[in-house]
Amino acid sequence: MLVVACAALLGLVVGSFLNVVIYRLPVMLDREWKRQALEVLGFNAPPAGEPERKARELLGVGPAAADTAPFDLSRPRSTCPACKTQIRAVHNVPVLSWLLLRGRCAYCGAPISARYPVVEAFTGLCSALVAWRFGLTVECGGYLLLTWSLIALAGIDIDHQILPDSITLPLLWLGLCFSLLGDWFGGFVLVPPLEQAVLGAIAGYGSLWTVSHLFRLATGREGMGYGDFKLLAALGAWLGWQMLPLVIMLSAFVGAVVGIAMIIILGRDRQLPIPFGPYLAAAGFVALLWGGPIVETYRRVGGL
């Protein structure tokens, strides 16, 4: 129980950092894309004329001096969105600070979104479940990294409908390296062998790529983003190819149910895209914790 409690506390702290990642990483990517667009257009010097002014206006980029202000996962310090006052460390304790402040800024009283403590609490809960399932093992450490990455990807996809390569690709390679270490040193009994991990990465990417391209040929529209392919490839690397059918079925079923409910109950336009990343992430987490028993039960019931 001590391991589970420590993992939960660690998860709360990591959840606070994931809130920063979910908000800032898309902004960082957007700034980088616009900077590269200006370079392609030949505007890599301080603004000097009407053509560059129009280009910057079209891209939504301010003056070059403003673009150089540091903005990453650690700078600038977090501030209140309303009054711009820097948030003190004592007001940034995961979940507890939000509850004590009753969901409001300590300085101006502006409401603070409940999303922040929800992400922190959810990360703590998921971390505790991983520790409960795997105990104080090397596998637990690796799967905590996987879990935190899935939460960050789900949050970003919900907000912006993108799954950044800066998370999905390292996650894929980490999964393969984790299996390789298990093969080298042994003892990682719950980690798939390298062969299964490689096949999982290939099958994960290839399966969704095939479905997406068949959909495009049939309808003339894009049905899925390439980030989804990479995320499923990463899950295949971490879980092995045997878990991919379960991940695909769970994510497709939940995604279909939620999508239909949003159309019927909320009146959502059926032409609007629905992010698939959160469903893949949730299905991957379920497969990580309970995939083995679920597959065994299915085989036993089906007589396979």
C-alpha positions in Angstrom: 0.0 0.0 0.0 2.9 2.4 0.7 4.0 2.0 -3.0 0.5 2.8 -4.2 0.3 5.8 -1.9 3.6 7.2 -3.1 2.7 6.6 -6.7 -0.6 8.5 -6.1 1.3 11.5 -4.6 3.8 11.4 -7.4 1.0 11.3 -9.9 -0.6 14.5 -8.4 2.7 16.4 -8.9 3.2 15.0 -12.4 -0.5 15.9 -13.2 0.3 19.5 -12.4 3.1 19.4 -14.9 0.9 17.7 -17.4 -1.5 20.6 -17.2 1.5 22.8 -18.3 2.3 20.4 -21.2 -1.3 20.2 -22.4 -1.5 24.0 -22.5 1.9 25.1 -23.6 3.2 22.4 -26.0 0.6 23.2 -28.7 1.4 26.9 -28.4 5.1 26.1 -28.7 4.4 24.0 -31.8 2.3 26.8 -33.3 5.0 29.4 -32.8 7.6 27.1 -34.4 5.4 26.3 -37.4 4.8 30.0 -38.0 8.5 30.8 -37.6 9.4 28.2 -40.1 6.7 29.6 -42.5 8.3 33.0 -42.2 11.7 31.6 -43.0 10.3 29.8 -46.1 8.9 33.2 -47.2 12.3 34.7 -46.6 11.3 36.9 -43.6 13.9 35.8 -41.1 15.0 39.3 -40.2 13.3 42.0 -38.2 10.1 43.3 -39.9 11.1 45.7 -42.6 8.3 46.2 -45.0 4.7 45.9 -46.0 5.0 42.3 -47.5 6.3 40.9 -44.2 3.7 42.9 -42.2 1.0 41.2 -44.3 2.6 37.8 -44.0 2.8 38.2 -40.2 -0.8 39.3 -40.1 -1.9 36.3 -42.2 0.0 33.9 -39.9 -1.1 35.7 -36.8 2.5 36.4 -35.8 3.4 39.6 -34.0 6.6 41.7 -34.4 9.8 39.7 -34.4 10.9 41.2 -31.0 7.7 39.8 -29.4 8.3 36.4 -31.0 11.7 36.1 -29.2 10.2 36.2 -25.7 11.0 32.9 -24.0 8.0 30.5 -24.0 8.5 26.8 -23.2 7.5 24.3 -20.5 9.3 26.3 -17.8 9.2 29.9 -18.9 7.5 32.2 -18.2 6.2 31.3 -14.8 2.5 30.5 -14.5 0.2 33.5 -14.0 -3.5 34.1 -13.5 -5.2 34.3 -16.9 -7.3 37.3 -15.7 -5.0 39.5 -13.7 -1.6 38.1 -14.9 -0.2 37.9 -11.4 2.4 35.3 -11.0 1.1 32.3 -9.1 3.0 31.6 -5.9 4.2 28.0 -5.1 1.9 27.9 -2.1 -1.1 28.4 -4.4 0.1 25.8 -6.8 -0.2 22.6 -4.6 -2.0 20.0 -6.7 -5.7 19.8 -6.0 -5.4 21.1 -2.5 -4.7 24.7 -3.5 -7.7 24.8 -5.8 -10.0 23.4 -3.1 -8.7 25.9 -0.5 -9.1 28.8 -2.9 -12.5 27.5 -3.8 -11.6 27.5 -7.5 -10.6 31.2 -7.6 -7.5 33.3 -8.1 -6.0 34.3 -4.7 -5.4 37.8 -6.0 -8.3 38.9 -8.2 -11.0 36.2 -7.4 -11.4 35.2 -11.0 -12.6 31.6 -11.4 -10.0 28.9 -12.2 -11.0 26.1 -14.4 -11.8 22.8 -12.6 -9.9 21.1 -15.3 -6.6 21.6 -13.5 -7.4 19.7 -10.3 -9.3 17.0 -12.4 -6.2 16.3 -14.5 -4.1 16.2 -11.3 -6.4 13.9 -9.5 -6.9 11.7 -12.5 -3.1 11.4 -13.0 -2.8 10.5 -9.3 -5.5 7.8 -9.6 -4.0 6.3 -12.8 -0.5 6.3 -11.2 -1.9 4.5 -8.1 -3.5 1.9 -10.3 -0.3 1.2 -12.2 1.6 0.8 -8.9 -1.1 -1.5 -7.6 -0.9 -3.6 -10.7 2.9 -3.9 -11.0 4.3 -3.1 -7.6 7.7 -1.7 -6.9 9.3 -3.0 -10.2 11.1 -1.7 -13.2 7.9 -2.4 -15.2 6.0 0.0 -12.9 8.5 2.8 -13.7 8.2 2.3 -17.4 4.4 2.0 -17.4 4.1 5.2 -15.3 5.9 7.0 -18.1 3.5 5.5 -20.6 0.5 6.4 -18.5 1.6 10.1 -18.1 2.3 10.4 -21.8 -1.2 9.0 -22.7 -2.8 11.6 -20.4 -0.9 14.4 -22.0 -1.7 13.2 -25.5 -5.4 12.8 -24.7 -5.6 16.4 -23.3 -3.9 17.9 -26.2 -6.0 16.0 -28.7 -9.2 17.1 -27.0 -8.1 20.7 -27.2 -6.5 20.9 -30.6 -7.1 17.6 -32.4 -3.3 17.0 -32.7 -1.0 14.3 -31.3 2.4 15.9 -31.3 5.3 13.9 -32.8 7.4 15.3 -29.9 5.5 12.9 -27.6 4.3 10.0 -29.8 7.7 9.3 -31.5 9.8 9.2 -28.3 7.0 7.1 -26.7 7.3 4.6 -29.6 11.1 4.3 -29.3 10.9 4.1 -25.5 8.6 1.2 -25.8 11.0 -0.6 -28.1 13.9 0.2 -25.9 12.0 -1.1 -22.8 11.4 -4.4 -24.5 15.0 -4.6 -25.6 16.2 -4.0 -22.0 13.9 -6.8 -20.9 15.4 -9.1 -23.4 19.0 -8.2 -22.4 18.6 -8.3 -18.6 15.6 -10.5 -18.1 13.2 -10.3 -15.2 10.7 -7.9 -17.0 8.1 -10.7 -17.0 5.2 -8.3 -17.9 7.0 -6.6 -20.8 6.5 -8.1 -24.3 9.7 -9.5 -25.9 11.4 -7.3 -28.5 10.0 -9.3 -31.4 6.4 -8.8 -30.2 7.0 -5.1 -29.6 8.4 -4.5 -33.1 5.5 -6.4 -34.6 3.2 -4.4 -32.4 4.6 -1.1 -33.7 4.4 -2.2 -37.3 0.9 -3.6 -37.0 -0.3 -0.6 -35.0 0.8 1.9 -37.6 -0.1 -0.2 -40.6 -3.6 -1.2 -39.4 -4.9 2.4 -38.9 -3.0 3.6 -42.0 -4.8 1.0 -44.1 -8.2 1.8 -42.6 -7.7 5.5 -43.1 -6.6 5.2 -46.8 -9.5 2.8 -47.6 -11.9 5.4 -46.0 -10.3 8.1 -48.2 -10.7 6.0 -51.3 -14.3 5.3 -50.5 -15.4 8.8 -49.4 -12.8 11.2 -50.8 -12.3 12.5 -47.2 -9.6 12.1 -44.6 -10.9 9.8 -41.8 -8.0 9.9 -39.4 -4.8 11.8 -38.6 -1.3 10.4 -38.8 -0.9 11.1 -35.1 -3.4 8.3 -34.4 -1.2 5.9 -36.5 1.8 6.8 -34.4 0.0 6.6 -31.1 -1.3 3.0 -31.9 2.2 2.1 -33.1 3.6 3.3 -29.7 0.9 1.3 -27.9 1.9 -1.8 -29.9 5.5 -1.3 -28.9 4.7 -1.1 -25.2 2.0 -3.8 -25.1 2.9 -6.2 -27.9 0.9 -7.0 -31.1 -1.4 -9.4 -29.2 -3.1 -6.5 -27.4 -3.8 -4.4 -30.5 -7.1 -6.0 -31.4 -8.4 -5.3 -27.9 -7.1 -1.7 -28.1 -8.7 -1.1 -31.5 -12.1 -2.7 -30.5 -12.3 -0.8 -27.2 -11.4 2.6 -28.7 -13.7 2.2 -31.7 -16.6 1.1 -29.6 -16.3 3.9 -27.0 -15.6 6.4 -29.7 -18.7 5.4 -31.7 -20.9 5.5 -28.6 -19.6 8.9 -27.5 -19.8 10.3 -31.1 -23.4 9.1 -31.6 -24.4 10.5 -28.2 -22.9 13.9 -29.0 -24.8 14.0 -32.3 -28.1 12.9 -30.8 -28.0 14.6 -27.4 -25.9 17.7 -28.0 -26.8 18.2 -31.7 -23.2 18.1 -32.8 -22.7 18.4 -36.6 -21.8 14.9 -37.7 -19.3 16.4 -40.2 -17.2 17.8 -37.4 -14.1 15.6 -36.7 -13.9 13.9 -33.3 -10.5 13.4 -31.8 -9.7 9.7 -31.7 -6.5 9.9 -29.5 -8.3 10.0 -26.1 -10.1 6.8 -27.0 -6.9 5.1 -28.1 -5.2 6.3 -24.9 -8.0 5.1 -22.7 -8.1 1.7 -24.4 -4.3 1.4 -24.2 -4.5 2.0 -20.4 -7.2 -0.6 -19.9 -5.2 -3.1 -22.0 -2.1 -2.3 -19.9 -3.8 -3.1 -16.6 -6.4 -5.7 -17.5 -5.7 -6.8 -21.1 -4.4 -10.2 -20.2 -7.5 -11.3 -18.2 -9.8 -9.7 -20.8 -8.2 -11.6 -23.7 -8.2 -14.9 -21.6 -11.8 -14.5 -20.8 -12.7 -13.9 -24.4 -10.8 -16.9 -25.5 -12.4 -19.1 -22.9 -15.9 -17.9 -23.6 -15.3 -18.2 -27.4 -13.8 -21.6 -27.0 -10.5 -20.5 -28.7 
